[in-house]
Amino acid sequence: MASAHPSSLHPQHRAHFDRRGSGQRGGGVLGGLFGLAVLIPCILAHIKRWHDRDKSGWWMLILFVPIVGTIWFLIELGFLPGTPGPNRFGQPPTD
């Protein structure tokens, strides 16, 4: 069964359609708080990994460079090992 366009519906049914299928996908306040609760620890973990590579946490901003930044980020943090021994940010977390 094909869905009818809202403008072709009876006004009473159109109001119901507008309430339920308006296309709003916001998570509200709880969704926003959950997003922050997940995003902030992820950013902090990535900064800790940049420090493990003996680079500043400001390298997180490389993600704002389209395509190349994401590739660089994945290679630096995902495939390359950390610096052996202590660096300017302290001891490696595995020691």
Backbone torsions as a table, in degrees:
resi	resn	phi	psi	omega
1	MET	NA	125.9	179.7
2	ALA	-78.3	142.7	178.9
3	SER	-81.7	143.1	-178.9
4	ALA	-83.7	148.3	174.8
5	HIS	-69.0	139.4	-176.2
6	PRO	-56.2	-31.1	-177.4
7	SER	-72.7	-18.2	180.0
8	SER	-91.3	-1.3	-178.8
9	LEU	-87.7	158.9	173.3
10	HIS	-61.4	143.7	-176.1
11	PRO	-53.0	-36.0	-179.8
12	GLN	-66.6	-40.1	178.6
13	HIS	-75.1	-31.7	179.6
14	ARG	-62.4	-39.4	179.4
15	ALA	-62.8	-39.8	178.3
16	HIS	-66.2	-41.6	179.3
17	PHE	-63.0	-42.9	-178.7
18	ASP	-64.4	-35.4	-179.6
19	ARG	-72.0	-40.8	-172.3
20	ARG	-92.6	-33.6	-173.2
21	GLY	-120.7	38.2	-175.4
22	SER	-76.5	-8.2	178.5
23	GLY	86.9	4.6	177.9
24	GLN	-76.1	127.5	-177.4
25	ARG	-122.3	22.8	-179.2
26	GLY	-68.1	148.6	-179.6
27	GLY	-93.0	-5.0	-179.1
28	GLY	74.5	-163.3	-176.6
29	VAL	-67.8	-43.1	-178.7
30	LEU	-65.5	-38.5	177.0
31	GLY	-64.3	-39.7	177.4
32	GLY	-65.7	-42.1	178.0
33	LEU	-65.4	-39.8	177.7
34	PHE	-64.4	-41.5	177.7
35	GLY	-59.3	-44.0	177.3
36	LEU	-66.1	-38.8	-179.6
37	ALA	-64.8	-25.8	178.2
38	VAL	-92.0	-40.3	-174.4
39	LEU	-68.0	-44.6	-175.4
40	ILE	-62.8	-48.1	177.0
41	PRO	-63.5	-32.7	177.3
42	CYS	-64.6	-43.9	178.4
43	ILE	-62.4	-43.8	-179.9
44	LEU	-64.3	-37.9	177.6
45	ALA	-66.3	-38.0	177.8
46	HIS	-67.9	-38.6	177.2
47	ILE	-63.3	-40.5	177.3
48	LYS	-61.8	-37.2	178.1
49	ARG	-69.0	-38.7	175.5
50	TRP	-60.6	-41.3	178.2
51	HIS	-63.8	-36.5	176.3
52	ASP	-62.3	-30.0	177.6
53	ARG	-86.9	5.4	-178.4
54	ASP	63.1	40.4	176.0
55	LYS	-128.8	155.5	-179.7
56	SER	-68.6	152.0	175.6
57	GLY	-64.9	-17.2	177.9
58	TRP	-64.5	-14.7	175.7
59	TRP	-63.4	-12.8	174.6
60	MET	-57.8	-29.0	-178.4
61	LEU	-67.5	-10.8	177.3
62	ILE	-61.6	-21.7	179.3
63	LEU	-65.9	-18.2	178.7
64	PHE	-79.2	-8.6	175.0
65	VAL	-85.8	117.6	-175.6
66	PRO	-60.3	140.2	176.0
67	ILE	59.4	-63.3	-176.9
68	VAL	-61.6	-39.8	179.9
69	GLY	-62.7	-41.7	178.9
70	THR	-65.9	-42.1	178.8
71	ILE	-63.9	-45.8	179.0
72	TRP	-58.7	-46.5	-179.7
73	PHE	-58.1	-47.9	-178.8
74	LEU	-64.5	-40.3	179.9
75	ILE	-68.2	-48.4	-177.9
76	GLU	-61.3	-47.0	-173.1
77	LEU	-94.3	-19.8	-175.3
78	GLY	-100.9	-30.5	-172.1
79	PHE	-116.5	-29.1	-176.3
80	LEU	-87.7	139.7	179.6
81	PRO	-74.1	162.0	175.0
82	GLY	-73.0	171.1	179.0
83	THR	-71.2	138.0	179.1
84	PRO	-72.8	138.0	178.9
85	GLY	74.1	-173.2	-179.2
86	PRO	-70.1	151.0	174.8
87	ASN	-130.4	-168.2	-175.4
88	ARG	-66.8	-11.1	178.9
89	PHE	-101.4	2.4	176.3
90	GLY	115.4	-164.7	-179.2
91	GLN	-71.3	150.0	173.3
92	PRO	-65.1	149.6	-176.5
93	PRO	-67.3	-16.8	-178.9
94	THR	-84.2	-10.3	179.6
95	ASP	-83.5	NA	NA
